[in-house]
């Protein structure tokens, strides 16, 4: 399997004082489906931002597509071929849709990305029409993105990434705030894209979906270090690990896709109450 992302002892701190990542080393191969899981503040979003070339390691080295990614590579040369190549290959879906959306209409929002890649207007129009149909949001084409529901905004954000046909999708908490129907749609979409050969990397603390969208899970601890990197099923079965990184409450465990919480009411030192969620 060809390695597309390679992090070597990467650390990152904000304003040189607030640690977000510490000594992270990992490789991600072409076509992998990976979940990055951890509690809020563990460094998941920071790790995705580095993978997307939005920020750069404070220390350590990050390689993508066999090129070392540094601020000089992305920012010092206005017309940089590798930067354009990278942006074509990698798409990023932000956690907060309102951060990503800025155009007057849905059509213009989705068209913005490919227009920056010197694709002809005719080809851009064709791509936008196709992705609108694929995402079943054609009826929204002339709407202002900021008038849409949360689920509709998420679909537009994903469409604005898919229109460039990237090989790699990075998604930050994509299921956050979605109703059950839209969350199911999202899971099925990611499964279809994975089956089509896309590399999909999802940062989330939603344990209910990770076994459906990933085969590998990278667990971030509250100390901003990688605590485990292995098969998703093994990670979900490791209750001690999930407890230690604050992803589950005590006495909670998984049976398939069902979460069971065991409430221990220590009456007379022996009574236990069991409930299913």
C-alpha positions in Angstrom: 0.0 0.0 0.0 1.4 3.4 -1.0 2.0 5.8 1.9 0.4 9.2 1.2 0.8 10.8 4.7 3.8 10.3 6.9 4.1 12.0 10.3 7.4 11.7 12.1 7.6 12.8 15.7 5.2 15.6 15.0 4.3 18.1 17.8 2.3 21.3 17.6 1.7 24.0 20.1 -0.4 27.2 19.8 1.5 30.4 20.3 4.4 28.3 21.4 2.8 27.6 24.8 -0.5 25.5 24.5 0.3 21.9 23.5 -2.1 20.4 20.9 0.0 17.4 19.7 2.9 15.7 21.2 5.4 13.4 19.4 2.9 11.9 16.9 4.3 9.3 14.4 2.0 7.5 12.0 1.5 6.6 8.3 -1.7 6.5 6.3 -1.8 4.6 3.1 -3.8 5.2 -0.1 -7.3 3.9 0.1 -7.4 3.5 3.9 -10.4 4.3 6.0 -9.3 5.8 9.3 -11.0 7.3 12.3 -9.1 9.6 14.6 -10.9 9.5 17.9 -10.5 11.2 21.2 -12.2 13.5 23.7 -12.6 17.2 23.0 -9.3 19.0 23.1 -7.2 15.9 22.5 -5.8 17.2 19.3 -8.0 15.5 16.6 -8.8 18.7 14.8 -5.2 19.9 15.0 -4.0 16.6 13.5 -6.5 17.0 10.6 -5.3 20.6 10.0 -1.7 19.4 9.7 -2.8 16.7 7.3 -4.6 19.3 5.2 -1.6 21.7 5.2 -3.5 24.4 7.1 -0.9 24.5 9.9 2.6 23.1 10.1 4.4 21.1 12.9 6.1 23.0 15.6 8.6 20.2 15.6 8.9 16.9 13.7 8.4 16.3 10.0 5.2 15.8 7.9 5.4 14.3 4.4 2.5 14.1 1.9 2.7 12.4 -1.5 6.5 12.0 -0.9 7.0 15.7 -0.4 7.9 17.3 3.0 5.2 19.9 3.8 6.5 23.1 5.3 5.3 26.7 5.3 7.8 27.5 2.7 6.4 24.8 0.3 2.9 26.1 0.6 3.3 29.9 1.1 6.5 31.3 -0.3 5.8 30.7 -4.0 2.5 32.0 -5.3 2.3 29.7 -8.3 3.4 26.4 -6.8 2.7 23.3 -8.8 2.8 20.9 -5.8 0.5 23.1 -3.7 -2.0 23.0 -6.6 -1.5 19.2 -6.9 -2.1 18.8 -3.1 -5.3 20.9 -3.1 -6.6 18.8 -6.0 -5.9 15.5 -4.2 -7.0 16.4 -0.7 -10.5 17.8 0.4 -11.3 19.0 3.8 -14.8 19.2 5.4 -14.9 21.5 8.5 -16.8 20.7 11.7 -18.6 24.0 11.6 -20.4 24.4 8.2 -20.8 28.1 8.6 -17.0 28.5 8.6 -16.8 26.8 5.3 -19.7 28.5 3.5 -19.3 32.0 2.1 -20.8 32.3 -1.4 -24.2 33.9 -2.3 -25.7 30.7 -3.6 -25.2 27.0 -3.3 -24.3 26.7 -7.0 -21.6 29.4 -6.6 -20.4 27.7 -3.4 -19.8 24.4 -5.0 -18.3 26.0 -8.1 -15.8 28.1 -6.2 -13.1 25.4 -5.7 -12.8 24.1 -9.2 -12.7 27.7 -10.6 -9.6 28.3 -8.5 -7.9 25.3 -10.3 -8.1 26.8 -13.7 -10.8 24.4 -14.9 -12.9 25.8 -17.8 -16.3 27.4 -16.8 -18.1 24.8 -18.9 -16.4 21.9 -17.2 -17.1 23.5 -13.8 -20.8 23.9 -14.6 -21.0 20.2 -15.6 -19.2 19.1 -12.4 -21.4 21.2 -10.2 -24.6 19.9 -11.9 -23.4 16.3 -11.4 -22.5 16.7 -7.8 -25.8 18.5 -7.0 -27.6 15.5 -8.5 -25.4 13.0 -6.7 -26.0 14.7 -3.4 -29.7 15.1 -4.1 -29.6 18.9 -3.5 -30.4 20.2 -6.9 -33.4 22.0 -5.5 -31.1 24.1 -3.3 -28.9 25.4 -6.2 -30.2 29.0 -6.0 -30.6 29.2 -2.2 -28.2 31.1 0.0 -26.2 28.5 2.0 -26.8 30.4 5.3 -30.6 29.9 5.0 -30.3 26.1 4.9 -30.8 23.6 7.7 -27.8 22.1 9.5 -28.1 18.9 7.5 -28.4 20.8 4.2 -25.4 22.9 5.0 -23.3 19.7 5.7 -24.4 18.3 2.3 -23.3 21.5 0.5 -20.0 21.5 2.3 -19.3 17.9 1.3 -20.5 18.7 -2.3 -18.0 21.6 -2.5 -15.2 19.1 -1.7 -16.4 16.3 -3.9 -16.7 18.5 -6.9 -12.9 18.5 -7.2 -12.9 14.7 -7.1 -10.2 14.4 -4.5 -8.4 11.1 -3.7 -8.4 12.0 0.1 -11.3 13.2 2.2 -10.6 14.7 5.6 -13.7 15.2 7.8 -13.8 16.9 11.2 -16.7 15.8 13.4 -18.9 15.3 10.4 -21.8 13.8 12.3 -22.0 16.6 14.9 -25.4 18.2 15.1 -27.0 16.0 12.5 -30.4 14.4 12.9 -30.6 10.6 12.7 -31.7 10.5 9.0 -28.9 12.8 7.9 -26.4 10.9 10.0 -27.4 7.6 8.3 -27.1 9.4 4.9 -23.6 10.5 5.8 -22.5 7.0 6.9 -23.8 5.5 3.7 -22.1 8.2 1.6 -18.8 7.6 3.3 -19.2 3.8 2.8 -19.9 4.4 -0.9 -16.9 6.7 -1.3 -14.7 4.2 0.5 -15.8 1.4 -1.8 -14.9 3.7 -4.7 -11.3 3.8 -3.5 -11.2 7.1 -1.7 -8.9 7.6 1.3 -11.2 8.7 4.1 -9.9 10.1 7.4 -12.5 11.2 10.0 -11.9 12.9 13.3 -14.7 12.2 15.7 -15.7 11.3 19.2 -18.9 9.6 18.0 -18.1 5.9 18.7 -21.5 4.8 17.2 -20.3 5.4 13.7 -16.6 4.5 13.5 -17.0 0.8 13.0 -19.3 1.7 10.0 -16.9 4.1 8.3 -13.4 2.9 9.2 -11.3 -0.2 9.6 -8.5 1.5 11.5 -8.8 3.8 14.5 -6.1 6.2 15.9 -6.8 7.0 19.6 -5.7 10.4 20.9 -5.3 10.8 24.7 -5.9 13.9 26.7 -2.2 14.4 26.9 -2.3 14.9 23.1 -0.4 11.7 22.3 -1.4 8.7 20.2 -2.5 6.0 22.7 -3.4 3.3 20.2 -3.4 2.8 16.5 -5.1 -0.4 15.4 -8.2 -2.1 13.9 -11.4 -0.3 14.8 -13.0 -3.4 16.3 -10.0 -3.9 18.6 -10.2 -0.3 19.8 -13.9 -0.5 20.5 -13.4 -3.7 22.5 -10.7 -2.1 24.7 -12.9 -0.6 27.4 -9.9 0.3 29.6 -8.4 2.3 26.8 -11.7 4.1 26.0 -12.2 4.9 29.7 -8.6 6.2 30.0 -9.0 8.7 27.1 -12.5 9.9 28.4 -14.5 8.5 25.4 -16.9 6.5 27.5 -18.3 6.6 31.0 -17.6 3.9 33.5 -19.7 0.7 33.2 -20.5 1.4 29.5 -19.8 -1.3 26.9 -20.7 -2.2 23.3 -22.6 -5.1 21.8 -22.4 -4.6 18.1 -23.8 -1.2 17.4 -25.7 -1.0 20.8 -24.3 0.8 23.8 -25.2 -0.6 27.2 -24.7 1.5 30.4 -24.6 -0.4 33.6 -25.6 1.8 36.6 -24.3 0.4 39.8 -26.4 1.5 42.8 -24.5 0.1 45.7 -27.4 -0.5 48.0 -26.4 -2.8 50.8 -23.1 -3.2 48.8 -24.6 -5.6 46.3 -27.5 -4.2 44.2 -26.9 -3.5 40.5 -29.3 -1.9 38.0 -28.8 -2.5 34.3 -30.2 -0.3 31.5 -29.8 -0.3 27.7 -29.3 2.8 25.7 
